[in-house]
Amino acid sequence: MAGQKACVVVVSGSLERLQMAAMVASVAAVSGQEVLVFLSMNALSYFTRGASVVAPHEGPIGELMRTKKIPEFKMLIEQAVALGDAKVFPCSMAMDVLGLESADLESYLAEPTGLTKFLSDAQNGQIWTF
Amino acid sequence: MAERKIVDGKGSFCPGPLMELIVALKESQVGDELEVLSTDKGSANDIPEWVRKVGHEFVSSSEDGGVWHIVVRKAK
């Protein structure tokens, strides 16, 4: 039933992409799939402890989403971990660039991971990139 | 004793109602029924699909005045 693992690579800091990434990760996780999320580039800073979830939108859907009761992407990522088999890895390169330590990040994130390790963990999985 | 609980996901968009159902299922006993209320048509289609996929029991779905009532029985 578990099927192939879903590997979600999130690099964008835009609302639509963060939202879609969080939806894929959370729904896959609660549907019994193993999920690995890799947060890098502009996506990582939203996951510093207590950071705002207000991300700039790309287009009209993102703008409309602000006016509706859409589950927040950070909450969905946290639920993917809490309710399913998801692990969320902060990219060690992005952490170095931003000068972040593990203690600066939300507690539901897993250990900082480099691309080499993530690529080897993601082998034979579905790769979703946002 | 099996119960019927209401999970009010009205006003929330996909996957909000599904997530609320999953949280409620965790707090329920096998045999309990949960009735999800949703104003999101996508969730009304998606929740039965999820229920079949993970092995709970889909009981019924109906729409009344723009609100879907999706009834699920916890099977495991």
Backbone of each chain as ProteinMPNN parsed JSONL, in Angstrom:
{"seq_chain_A": "MAGQKACVVVVSGSLERLQMAAMVASVAAVSGQEVLVFLSMNALSYFTRGASVVAPHEGPIGELMRTKKIPEFKMLIEQAVALGDAKVFPCSMAMDVLGLESADLESYLAEPTGLTKFLSDAQNGQIWTF", "coords_chain_A": {"N_chain_A": [[0.835, -1.207, 0.0], [2.022, 1.148, 0.687], [3.608, 2.119, -1.424], [5.667, 4.02, -3.753], [8.325, 6.057, -2.479], [7.893, 9.558, -1.826], [9.68, 12.291, -2.852], [10.285, 15.506, -2.087], [11.389, 18.428, -3.347], [12.039, 21.616, -2.367], [12.513, 24.802, -3.445], [11.635, 27.289, -4.009], [10.511, 30.537, -2.919], [7.962, 31.403, -3.199], [4.458, 31.874, -2.602], [2.528, 30.181, -3.924], [4.057, 27.982, -4.783], [5.255, 27.044, -2.418], [2.93, 26.35, -1.085], [1.84, 24.323, -2.737], [3.87, 22.426, -2.611], [3.749, 21.794, 0.102], [1.213, 20.718, 0.236], [1.449, 18.421, -1.406], [3.386, 17.011, 0.067], [2.091, 16.646, 2.563], [-0.348, 15.32, 1.972], [0.574, 13.025, 0.66], [2.023, 11.898, 2.773], [0.06, 11.359, 4.743], [-1.316, 9.481, 3.37], [0.045, 7.193, 3.536], [2.482, 7.069, 2.253], [6.053, 7.081, 2.276], [7.775, 10.067, 2.915], [10.136, 12.415, 1.853], [11.34, 15.57, 2.427], [13.109, 18.246, 1.055], [14.481, 21.205, 1.916], [15.538, 24.093, 0.436], [17.452, 26.887, -0.889], [15.398, 29.71, -1.504], [13.295, 28.737, -0.017], [13.979, 27.911, 2.511], [14.218, 29.836, 4.616], [11.687, 30.403, 5.613], [11.275, 28.461, 7.426], [12.697, 28.967, 9.669], [12.737, 29.264, 13.211], [9.6, 30.18, 14.326], [9.202, 31.849, 12.161], [7.548, 34.06, 9.849], [4.686, 33.136, 7.862], [4.07, 34.47, 5.654], [4.351, 34.66, 2.372], [5.489, 35.963, -0.753], [3.137, 36.247, -3.455], [2.825, 34.658, -6.716], [0.979, 34.983, -8.728], [-2.509, 35.415, -9.757], [-3.989, 33.381, -8.385], [-2.554, 32.928, -6.077], [-2.834, 35.402, -4.876], [-5.593, 35.468, -4.439], [-5.766, 33.366, -2.656], [-4.981, 34.407, -0.252], [-7.224, 35.563, 0.765], [-8.858, 33.549, 1.483], [-9.735, 30.655, 3.461], [-7.206, 28.952, 3.634], [-5.223, 26.152, 4.42], [-2.255, 26.826, 6.242], [1.0, 26.712, 4.776], [3.187, 26.022, 6.365], [1.974, 24.777, 8.519], [0.888, 22.535, 7.254], [3.201, 21.165, 6.482], [4.231, 20.576, 8.99], [2.193, 18.906, 9.885], [2.512, 16.812, 8.089], [4.754, 15.605, 9.129], [3.892, 15.023, 11.726], [1.576, 13.461, 11.453], [2.082, 11.591, 9.54], [4.53, 9.617, 7.699], [6.825, 11.47, 7.298], [9.863, 13.169, 6.627], [11.667, 16.125, 7.103], [14.156, 17.835, 5.629], [16.507, 20.31, 6.22], [18.517, 22.069, 3.922], [21.977, 21.814, 3.997], [23.746, 23.485, 2.703], [22.222, 25.825, 2.147], [21.759, 26.574, 4.775], [24.34, 27.243, 5.601], [24.842, 29.439, 3.926], [22.916, 31.227, 4.85], [23.733, 31.486, 7.415], [22.694, 29.875, 9.492], [21.934, 27.805, 12.356], [21.067, 24.485, 13.535], [19.453, 24.877, 15.782], [18.177, 27.215, 15.2], [16.095, 26.578, 13.62], [12.72, 25.359, 12.956], [11.382, 22.97, 15.254], [10.396, 20.588, 14.25], [11.838, 19.93, 12.053], [14.189, 17.739, 10.441], [17.62, 16.515, 10.693], [20.244, 18.701, 9.426], [21.031, 18.358, 6.007], [23.083, 17.379, 3.318], [23.232, 17.787, -0.27], [24.235, 15.551, -1.572], [23.732, 13.406, 0.172], [20.943, 13.593, 0.306], [20.249, 13.059, -2.357], [21.078, 10.427, -2.552], [19.392, 9.226, -0.685], [17.013, 9.697, -1.974], [16.943, 8.107, -4.13], [15.3, 6.001, -6.439], [12.864, 6.975, -5.709], [9.852, 8.979, -6.196], [10.358, 12.155, -7.6], [9.557, 15.374, -6.698], [9.532, 18.684, -7.6], [9.625, 21.968, -6.462]], "CA_chain_A": [[0.0, 0.0, 0.0], [2.84, 2.35, 0.881], [4.027, 2.631, -2.721], [6.972, 4.638, -3.901], [8.454, 7.235, -1.612], [7.776, 10.853, -2.488], [10.771, 13.172, -2.454], [9.794, 16.836, -2.455], [12.476, 19.401, -3.282], [11.408, 22.937, -2.362], [13.523, 25.849, -3.556], [10.995, 28.587, -4.248], [9.95, 31.248, -1.765], [6.658, 31.974, -3.548], [3.333, 31.261, -1.883], [1.907, 29.081, -4.653], [4.935, 26.805, -4.817], [5.365, 26.519, -1.048], [1.638, 25.734, -0.766], [1.691, 23.066, -3.485], [4.843, 21.49, -2.041], [3.245, 21.364, 1.408], [0.051, 19.861, -0.02], [1.94, 17.115, -1.884], [4.065, 16.321, 1.173], [1.177, 16.249, 3.641], [-1.319, 14.32, 1.516], [1.314, 11.763, 0.45], [2.403, 11.333, 4.08], [-1.105, 10.798, 5.432], [-1.827, 8.378, 2.56], [0.882, 6.021, 3.765], [3.748, 7.097, 1.527], [7.203, 7.696, 2.927], [8.006, 11.366, 2.285], [11.344, 13.158, 2.203], [11.277, 16.943, 1.927], [14.412, 18.919, 1.096], [14.233, 22.655, 1.874], [16.764, 24.805, 0.086], [17.326, 28.204, -1.529], [14.502, 30.69, -0.865], [12.257, 28.102, 0.799], [14.418, 27.526, 3.864], [14.109, 30.836, 5.692], [10.348, 30.345, 6.216], [11.262, 27.413, 8.445], [13.392, 29.352, 10.893], [11.788, 29.173, 14.321], [8.652, 31.266, 14.489], [9.19, 32.755, 11.002], [6.253, 34.37, 9.253], [4.312, 32.305, 6.723], [3.633, 35.355, 4.578], [5.252, 34.565, 1.232], [4.947, 36.722, -1.891], [2.455, 35.409, -4.437], [3.304, 34.784, -8.105], [-0.097, 35.316, -9.66], [-3.843, 35.691, -9.208], [-4.463, 32.372, -7.43], [-1.871, 33.194, -4.817], [-3.437, 36.606, -4.308], [-6.92, 35.063, -3.947], [-5.61, 32.448, -1.527], [-4.839, 35.176, 0.995], [-8.533, 35.978, 1.259], [-9.627, 32.338, 1.786], [-9.229, 29.862, 4.594], [-6.319, 27.915, 3.095], [-4.295, 25.717, 5.475], [-0.928, 27.426, 6.064], [1.942, 25.69, 4.304], [4.031, 25.518, 7.467], [1.173, 23.84, 9.309], [0.78, 21.285, 6.487], [4.491, 20.461, 6.574], [4.314, 20.035, 10.353], [1.255, 17.774, 9.948], [3.11, 15.691, 7.339], [5.672, 14.953, 10.068], [3.177, 14.566, 12.92], [0.509, 12.495, 11.157], [2.531, 10.612, 8.549], [5.942, 9.246, 7.729], [7.58, 12.468, 6.532], [11.031, 13.814, 7.235], [11.914, 17.396, 6.416], [15.577, 18.101, 5.791], [17.03, 21.592, 5.766], [19.725, 21.937, 3.095], [23.11, 22.349, 4.768], [24.332, 24.606, 1.958], [21.419, 27.027, 2.394], [21.997, 26.97, 6.168], [25.644, 27.92, 5.633], [24.707, 30.755, 3.268], [22.104, 32.097, 5.705], [24.325, 31.526, 8.753], [21.747, 29.271, 10.442], [22.257, 26.57, 13.064], [19.866, 23.659, 13.727], [18.62, 25.451, 16.838], [17.423, 28.348, 14.646], [15.025, 26.069, 12.751], [11.56, 24.746, 13.616], [11.825, 21.735, 15.905], [9.962, 19.39, 13.532], [12.75, 19.609, 10.954], [15.197, 16.718, 10.714], [18.981, 17.05, 10.73], [20.711, 19.314, 8.179], [21.446, 17.323, 5.07], [23.669, 17.855, 2.065], [22.584, 17.313, -1.493], [24.708, 14.2, -1.897], [22.978, 12.475, 1.023], [19.533, 13.606, -0.099], [20.121, 12.364, -3.646], [21.174, 8.975, -2.365], [18.145, 8.8, -0.014], [15.871, 9.876, -2.878], [17.025, 7.159, -5.254], [14.132, 5.128, -6.649], [11.622, 7.631, -5.285], [9.318, 10.018, -7.093], [10.911, 13.46, -7.231], [8.68, 16.518, -6.96], [10.343, 19.888, -7.399], [8.853, 23.227, -6.419]], "C_chain_A": [[0.871, 1.259, 0.0], [3.291, 2.961, -0.443], [5.396, 3.292, -2.67], [7.111, 5.824, -2.961], [8.412, 8.511, -2.441], [8.871, 11.77, -1.949], [10.46, 14.564, -2.995], [10.923, 17.845, -2.243], [11.849, 20.786, -3.399], [12.497, 23.999, -2.386], [12.902, 27.243, -3.658], [10.528, 29.215, -2.938], [8.586, 31.834, -2.087], [5.529, 31.171, -2.91], [2.774, 30.04, -2.615], [2.763, 27.817, -4.603], [5.1, 26.182, -3.435], [4.087, 25.778, -0.682], [1.503, 24.372, -1.449], [2.647, 22.003, -2.937], [4.318, 20.922, -0.729], [2.035, 20.444, 1.24], [0.498, 18.47, -0.469], [2.551, 16.337, -0.716], [3.06, 15.816, 2.205], [0.199, 15.173, 3.175], [-0.618, 12.981, 1.247], [1.607, 11.105, 1.798], [1.192, 10.702, 4.772], [-1.764, 9.686, 4.615], [-0.898, 7.166, 2.621], [2.172, 5.991, 2.979], [4.847, 7.637, 2.43], [7.51, 8.99, 2.172], [9.313, 11.962, 2.793], [11.227, 14.543, 1.587], [12.658, 17.561, 2.086], [14.165, 20.418, 0.905], [15.529, 23.373, 1.561], [16.43, 26.181, -0.495], [16.32, 29.092, -0.773], [13.434, 30.07, 0.026], [12.677, 27.971, 2.263], [14.074, 28.559, 4.936], [12.715, 30.883, 6.33], [10.302, 29.355, 7.378], [12.232, 27.705, 9.582], [12.329, 29.501, 11.97], [10.894, 30.413, 14.404], [8.551, 32.213, 13.295], [7.775, 32.915, 10.463], [5.971, 33.434, 8.079], [3.877, 33.174, 5.541], [4.682, 35.349, 3.462], [4.646, 35.365, 0.08], [4.262, 35.794, -2.899], [3.024, 35.657, -5.83], [2.216, 35.318, -9.014], [-1.435, 35.404, -8.958], [-4.35, 34.654, -8.201], [-3.845, 32.629, -6.056], [-2.482, 34.393, -4.109], [-4.806, 36.271, -3.694], [-6.813, 34.194, -2.695], [-5.515, 33.185, -0.201], [-6.194, 35.508, 1.615], [-9.374, 34.774, 1.685], [-8.959, 31.579, 2.924], [-8.426, 28.669, 4.064], [-5.402, 27.466, 4.234], [-2.891, 26.284, 5.211], [0.094, 26.365, 5.687], [2.841, 25.157, 5.418], [3.274, 24.51, 8.316], [1.062, 22.49, 8.585], [2.077, 20.473, 6.557], [4.633, 19.833, 7.963], [3.385, 18.828, 10.498], [1.79, 16.563, 9.191], [4.026, 14.893, 8.255], [4.891, 14.298, 11.211], [2.22, 13.412, 12.61], [0.948, 11.408, 10.188], [4.01, 10.338, 8.688], [6.725, 10.221, 6.85], [8.775, 12.944, 7.342], [11.36, 15.034, 6.399], [13.348, 17.817, 6.69], [15.929, 19.512, 5.334], [18.343, 21.352, 5.009], [20.903, 22.569, 3.828], [23.789, 23.509, 4.033], [23.56, 25.907, 2.232], [21.598, 27.514, 3.833], [23.312, 27.719, 6.294], [25.527, 29.329, 5.055], [23.959, 31.732, 4.176], [22.677, 32.235, 7.117], [23.416, 30.95, 9.822], [22.33, 28.018, 11.086], [20.957, 25.784, 13.204], [18.902, 24.275, 14.734], [17.785, 26.632, 16.347], [16.183, 27.883, 13.884], [13.889, 25.456, 13.568], [11.924, 23.339, 14.099], [11.395, 20.47, 15.155], [10.834, 19.079, 12.318], [13.751, 18.551, 11.403], [16.592, 17.349, 10.634], [19.367, 17.685, 9.389], [21.351, 18.26, 7.279], [22.012, 17.96, 3.817], [22.982, 17.214, 0.871], [22.982, 15.875, -1.822], [23.911, 13.15, -1.124], [21.513, 12.425, 0.58], [19.342, 12.842, -1.399], [20.214, 10.854, -3.456], [19.936, 8.45, -1.643], [16.951, 8.808, -0.972], [15.877, 8.896, -4.045], [15.827, 6.236, -5.27], [12.833, 5.723, -6.113], [11.089, 8.526, -6.398], [9.939, 11.334, -6.647], [9.929, 14.55, -7.658], [9.489, 17.769, -6.67], [9.472, 21.142, -7.475], [9.789, 24.402, -6.214]], "O_chain_A": [[0.523, 2.281, -0.591], [3.35, 4.184, -0.573], [6.158, 3.154, -1.713], [6.133, 6.516, -2.678], [8.837, 8.54, -3.596], [8.973, 11.994, -0.743], [10.382, 14.77, -4.206], [11.355, 18.087, -1.116], [11.206, 21.1, -4.401], [13.307, 24.089, -1.463], [13.571, 28.249, -3.421], [10.196, 28.517, -1.979], [8.088, 32.675, -1.339], [5.635, 29.961, -2.709], [2.57, 28.988, -2.008], [2.247, 26.717, -4.405], [5.088, 24.96, -3.288], [4.13, 24.72, -0.054], [1.103, 23.392, -0.822], [2.286, 20.833, -2.815], [4.426, 19.722, -0.474], [1.855, 19.502, 2.011], [-0.009, 17.462, 0.023], [2.269, 15.153, -0.534], [3.167, 14.682, 2.671], [-0.057, 14.215, 3.904], [-1.159, 11.923, 1.571], [1.455, 9.892, 1.945], [1.304, 9.611, 5.33], [-2.672, 9.017, 5.108], [-1.046, 6.225, 1.842], [2.895, 4.995, 3.022], [4.614, 8.53, 3.245], [7.508, 9.012, 0.941], [9.566, 12.01, 3.996], [11.039, 14.68, 0.378], [13.298, 17.415, 3.128], [13.694, 20.843, -0.15], [16.5, 23.284, 2.313], [15.266, 26.572, -0.574], [16.388, 29.209, 0.451], [12.739, 30.785, 0.748], [11.827, 27.925, 3.152], [13.681, 28.193, 6.044], [12.57, 31.35, 7.46], [9.397, 29.407, 8.212], [12.559, 26.816, 10.369], [11.175, 29.822, 11.685], [11.375, 31.539, 14.535], [7.901, 33.255, 13.382], [6.928, 32.033, 10.602], [6.89, 32.994, 7.389], [3.373, 32.661, 4.542], [5.75, 35.948, 3.589], [3.423, 35.438, -0.049], [4.743, 34.693, -3.164], [3.617, 36.701, -6.102], [2.504, 36.035, -9.973], [-1.505, 35.462, -7.73], [-5.065, 35.007, -7.262], [-4.514, 32.559, -5.025], [-2.628, 34.395, -2.887], [-5.138, 36.716, -2.595], [-7.649, 34.27, -1.795], [-5.914, 32.665, 0.841], [-6.305, 35.708, 2.825], [-10.482, 34.946, 2.192], [-7.808, 31.821, 3.289], [-8.905, 27.535, 4.049], [-4.856, 28.308, 4.947], [-2.401, 26.227, 4.084], [0.064, 25.251, 6.211], [3.212, 23.983, 5.416], [3.84, 23.519, 8.778], [1.133, 21.435, 9.214], [2.049, 19.248, 6.676], [5.096, 18.7, 8.096], [3.737, 17.845, 11.15], [1.556, 15.423, 9.591], [4.078, 13.665, 8.18], [5.183, 13.172, 11.612], [2.073, 12.493, 13.415], [0.253, 10.404, 10.031], [4.658, 10.758, 9.647], [7.226, 9.846, 5.79], [8.709, 13.099, 8.562], [11.34, 14.996, 5.169], [13.716, 18.117, 7.826], [15.675, 19.872, 4.184], [19.167, 20.533, 5.416], [20.834, 23.729, 4.235], [24.341, 24.409, 4.665], [24.155, 26.948, 2.511], [21.591, 28.718, 4.088], [23.395, 28.716, 7.011], [26.047, 30.289, 5.624], [24.313, 32.907, 4.266], [22.165, 33.013, 7.922], [23.363, 31.469, 10.937], [23.098, 27.276, 10.473], [19.872, 26.335, 13.019], [17.685, 24.205, 14.563], [16.806, 27.014, 16.988], [15.322, 28.692, 13.54], [14.075, 25.083, 14.726], [12.673, 22.615, 13.441], [11.953, 19.397, 15.385], [10.606, 18.085, 11.629], [14.113, 18.472, 12.577], [16.723, 18.568, 10.522], [18.881, 17.265, 8.339], [22.104, 17.397, 7.732], [21.487, 18.955, 3.318], [22.252, 16.231, 0.999], [22.163, 15.085, -2.292], [23.475, 12.144, -1.683], [20.918, 11.35, 0.491], [18.393, 12.071, -1.538], [19.511, 10.094, -4.121], [19.469, 7.351, -1.945], [16.005, 8.037, -0.811], [14.941, 8.857, -4.844], [15.395, 5.748, -4.227], [11.81, 5.039, -6.072], [11.764, 8.793, -7.392], [10.036, 11.601, -5.449], [9.529, 14.633, -8.819], [10.073, 17.891, -5.594], [8.701, 21.34, -8.414], [9.338, 25.546, -6.15]]}, "seq_chain_B": "MAERKIVDGKGSFCPGPLMELIVALKESQVGDELEVLSTDKGSANDIPEWVRKVGHEFVSSSEDGGVWHIVVRKAK", "coords_chain_B": {"N_chain_B": [[-18.394, 1.479, 22.747], [-19.762, 2.597, 19.794], [-19.51, 5.787, 18.272], [-20.868, 8.78, 16.737], [-19.155, 11.368, 15.383], [-18.866, 14.856, 14.705], [-16.936, 16.511, 12.293], [-16.001, 19.574, 11.706], [-15.244, 21.056, 8.872], [-15.923, 23.231, 7.446], [-15.603, 25.964, 5.196], [-12.886, 25.706, 4.958], [-10.167, 24.927, 2.743], [-8.907, 22.427, 0.452], [-5.953, 20.777, 1.524], [-7.402, 20.946, 3.932], [-9.956, 20.026, 5.227], [-9.542, 17.22, 5.018], [-7.23, 16.866, 6.568], [-8.224, 17.62, 9.037], [-10.054, 15.574, 9.441], [-8.275, 13.398, 9.667], [-6.87, 13.99, 11.999], [-9.024, 13.796, 13.785], [-9.681, 11.106, 13.456], [-7.504, 9.863, 14.631], [-8.033, 10.28, 17.27], [-10.164, 8.685, 17.737], [-12.124, 5.655, 18.259], [-11.933, 2.293, 16.922], [-14.566, 1.548, 14.748], [-16.032, 3.797, 15.333], [-17.949, 6.481, 13.91], [-17.309, 9.195, 11.734], [-18.384, 12.336, 10.748], [-17.703, 14.403, 8.247], [-17.953, 17.811, 7.63], [-17.971, 19.829, 4.831], [-17.302, 22.614, 2.762], [-15.923, 22.603, 0.524], [-15.668, 21.421, -2.617], [-13.734, 19.889, -3.858], [-12.559, 18.542, -1.711], [-14.7, 16.95, -0.994], [-14.692, 15.106, -3.015], [-12.178, 14.047, -2.731], [-11.809, 13.022, -0.142], [-13.308, 10.516, 0.135], [-11.73, 9.007, -1.633], [-9.254, 8.993, -0.325], [-9.994, 7.607, 1.977], [-10.591, 5.045, 0.987], [-8.094, 4.377, 0.024], [-6.42, 4.212, 2.292], [-7.71, 2.367, 3.822], [-9.905, 2.705, 5.583], [-13.481, 2.868, 6.238], [-15.771, 3.936, 3.893], [-18.781, 5.53, 4.306], [-20.994, 7.246, 3.526], [-21.947, 9.983, 1.346], [-23.209, 13.193, 0.984], [-24.852, 16.132, -0.277], [-25.914, 19.239, 0.934], [-27.329, 22.203, 0.575], [-24.886, 23.397, -0.294], [-23.1, 22.375, 1.483], [-21.112, 19.611, 2.035], [-21.586, 16.379, 3.374], [-19.688, 14.004, 4.627], [-19.403, 10.751, 5.477], [-17.507, 8.614, 7.468], [-16.223, 5.509, 8.574], [-14.171, 4.444, 11.166], [-11.834, 1.955, 10.619], [-9.647, 0.651, 11.554]], "CA_chain_B": [[-19.634, 1.992, 22.16], [-19.447, 3.424, 18.626], [-20.104, 7.127, 18.304], [-20.781, 9.582, 15.507], [-18.618, 12.695, 15.71], [-18.861, 15.826, 13.612], [-15.68, 17.201, 12.044], [-16.461, 20.744, 10.96], [-14.211, 21.627, 8.0], [-16.569, 24.214, 6.564], [-14.829, 27.18, 4.95], [-11.483, 25.386, 4.708], [-9.891, 24.39, 1.415], [-8.059, 21.247, 0.338], [-6.427, 19.554, 2.164], [-7.8, 21.249, 5.318], [-10.928, 19.084, 5.803], [-8.928, 15.886, 5.135], [-6.32, 16.878, 7.72], [-9.044, 17.643, 10.259], [-10.572, 14.209, 9.588], [-7.205, 12.499, 10.114], [-6.649, 14.29, 13.421], [-10.166, 13.249, 14.525], [-9.591, 9.632, 13.424], [-6.49, 9.454, 15.614], [-8.611, 10.378, 18.618], [-11.38, 7.881, 17.766], [-11.998, 4.206, 18.43], [-12.371, 1.488, 15.779], [-16.03, 1.442, 14.719], [-16.646, 5.129, 15.423], [-18.223, 7.165, 12.653], [-17.014, 10.621, 11.707], [-19.088, 13.038, 9.676], [-16.963, 15.613, 7.887], [-18.704, 18.851, 6.936], [-17.032, 20.564, 3.992], [-17.862, 23.45, 1.694], [-14.949, 22.497, -0.556], [-16.095, 20.284, -3.435], [-12.552, 19.044, -4.081], [-12.411, 17.664, -0.544], [-15.792, 15.974, -1.022], [-14.258, 14.047, -3.926], [-10.878, 13.509, -2.335], [-11.85, 12.3, 1.137], [-13.615, 9.098, -0.096], [-10.564, 8.391, -2.28], [-8.268, 8.762, 0.735], [-10.53, 6.59, 2.886], [-10.382, 3.743, 0.329], [-6.662, 4.117, -0.122], [-5.765, 3.84, 3.548], [-8.373, 1.204, 4.404], [-11.06, 2.931, 6.449], [-14.719, 2.523, 5.548], [-16.552, 5.076, 3.43], [-20.185, 5.206, 4.591], [-21.906, 7.972, 2.645], [-21.632, 11.377, 1.052], [-24.377, 13.897, 0.446], [-24.694, 17.578, -0.286], [-27.12, 19.934, 1.369], [-27.14, 23.659, 0.625], [-23.487, 23.79, -0.455], [-22.258, 21.707, 2.48], [-21.023, 18.158, 1.873], [-21.515, 15.569, 4.597], [-18.978, 12.784, 4.234], [-19.378, 9.913, 6.678], [-16.411, 7.651, 7.416], [-16.117, 4.679, 9.776], [-12.791, 4.049, 11.465], [-11.799, 0.509, 10.446], [-8.418, 0.041, 12.102]], "C_chain_B": [[-19.283, 2.925, 21.005], [-20.193, 4.754, 18.694], [-20.089, 7.723, 16.913], [-20.324, 10.971, 15.915], [-18.669, 13.58, 14.476], [-17.468, 16.46, 13.513], [-16.018, 18.383, 11.142], [-15.318, 21.373, 10.17], [-14.773, 22.685, 7.079], [-15.681, 25.456, 6.416], [-13.377, 26.901, 4.625], [-11.323, 24.744, 3.33], [-8.944, 23.197, 1.52], [-6.627, 21.57, 0.732], [-6.885, 19.76, 3.607], [-8.786, 20.258, 5.9], [-10.371, 17.665, 5.977], [-8.032, 15.824, 6.369], [-7.116, 16.881, 9.025], [-9.643, 16.272, 10.525], [-9.502, 13.283, 10.171], [-6.902, 12.727, 11.594], [-7.778, 13.667, 14.257], [-10.129, 11.716, 14.556], [-8.594, 9.122, 14.46], [-7.069, 9.401, 17.014], [-9.85, 9.501, 18.765], [-11.06, 6.411, 17.986], [-12.437, 3.509, 17.142], [-13.893, 1.319, 15.867], [-16.731, 2.781, 14.817], [-16.892, 5.69, 14.02], [-17.9, 8.647, 12.789], [-17.715, 11.232, 10.508], [-18.368, 14.351, 9.405], [-17.906, 16.569, 7.17], [-17.707, 19.682, 6.142], [-17.777, 21.396, 2.966], [-16.97, 23.396, 0.458], [-15.254, 21.24, -1.369], [-14.935, 19.324, -3.7], [-12.362, 18.062, -2.935], [-13.492, 16.601, -0.532], [-15.451, 14.817, -1.955], [-13.037, 13.302, -3.395], [-10.939, 12.66, -1.07], [-12.242, 10.827, 0.932], [-12.451, 8.339, -0.743], [-9.496, 8.057, -1.227], [-8.714, 7.615, 1.643], [-10.319, 5.19, 2.295], [-8.91, 3.384, 0.304], [-6.042, 3.618, 1.179], [-6.52, 2.757, 4.307], [-9.372, 1.488, 5.514], [-12.316, 2.659, 5.624], [-15.48, 3.797, 5.188], [-18.025, 4.715, 3.585], [-21.118, 5.92, 3.618], [-21.39, 9.38, 2.397], [-22.884, 12.024, 0.483], [-24.138, 15.39, 0.55], [-26.01, 18.234, 0.095], [-26.79, 21.421, 1.479], [-25.682, 24.09, 0.56], [-22.554, 23.204, 0.587], [-22.284, 20.199, 2.217], [-20.893, 17.502, 3.243], [-20.894, 14.236, 4.189], [-18.791, 11.943, 5.496], [-18.385, 8.764, 6.48], [-16.436, 6.824, 8.694], [-14.67, 4.249, 9.959], [-12.71, 2.531, 11.475], [-10.575, -0.14, 11.08], [-7.763, 0.996, 13.091]], "O_chain_B": [[-18.592, 3.925, 21.2], [-21.348, 4.823, 19.116], [-19.391, 7.24, 16.022], [-20.994, 11.665, 16.68], [-18.532, 13.106, 13.348], [-16.897, 16.889, 14.516], [-16.289, 18.209, 9.954], [-14.519, 22.13, 10.72], [-14.177, 23.004, 6.05], [-15.09, 25.932, 7.385], [-12.694, 27.763, 4.072], [-12.24, 24.098, 2.823], [-8.279, 22.992, 2.535], [-6.117, 22.599, 0.286], [-6.77, 18.847, 4.424], [-8.518, 19.686, 6.956], [-10.683, 16.987, 6.956], [-8.069, 14.852, 7.123], [-6.734, 16.229, 9.997], [-9.739, 15.842, 11.674], [-9.786, 12.48, 11.061], [-6.702, 11.775, 12.349], [-7.523, 13.082, 15.309], [-10.5, 11.102, 15.556], [-8.809, 8.084, 15.086], [-6.656, 8.589, 17.842], [-10.523, 9.554, 19.794], [-9.909, 5.981, 17.915], [-13.216, 4.061, 16.365], [-14.433, 0.989, 16.923], [-17.893, 2.904, 14.43], [-16.148, 5.412, 13.079], [-18.177, 9.27, 13.814], [-17.647, 10.709, 9.396], [-18.41, 15.282, 10.209], [-18.58, 16.184, 6.215], [-16.723, 20.18, 6.69], [-18.758, 20.945, 2.376], [-17.237, 24.07, -0.537], [-15.116, 20.124, -0.868], [-15.121, 18.109, -3.759], [-12.044, 16.893, -3.154], [-13.244, 15.471, -0.11], [-15.867, 13.683, -1.721], [-12.889, 12.095, -3.586], [-10.199, 11.684, -0.941], [-11.584, 9.952, 1.495], [-12.218, 7.17, -0.435], [-8.913, 6.973, -1.244], [-7.912, 6.763, 2.027], [-9.92, 4.265, 3.003], [-8.531, 2.235, 0.532], [-5.225, 2.697, 1.164], [-6.034, 2.271, 5.328], [-9.663, 0.599, 6.314], [-12.231, 2.27, 4.459], [-15.792, 4.621, 6.048], [-18.47, 3.699, 3.052], [-21.938, 5.28, 2.959], [-20.533, 9.896, 3.116], [-23.538, 11.463, -0.396], [-23.331, 15.854, 1.355], [-27.079, 17.833, -0.365], [-26.057, 21.837, 2.376], [-25.271, 25.02, 1.255], [-21.357, 23.493, 0.587], [-23.352, 19.588, 2.182], [-20.198, 17.991, 4.133], [-21.518, 13.441, 3.486], [-18.123, 12.353, 6.446], [-18.416, 8.051, 5.477], [-16.645, 7.367, 9.779], [-14.03, 3.755, 9.031], [-13.42, 1.877, 12.239], [-10.485, -1.367, 11.131], [-6.721, 0.675, 13.662]]}, "name": "protein", "num_of_chains": 2, "seq": "MAGQKACVVVVSGSLERLQMAAMVASVAAVSGQEVLVFLSMNALSYFTRGASVVAPHEGPIGELMRTKKIPEFKMLIEQAVALGDAKVFPCSMAMDVLGLESADLESYLAEPTGLTKFLSDAQNGQIWTFMAERKIVDGKGSFCPGPLMELIVALKESQVGDELEVLSTDKGSANDIPEWVRKVGHEFVSSSEDGGVWHIVVRKAK"}
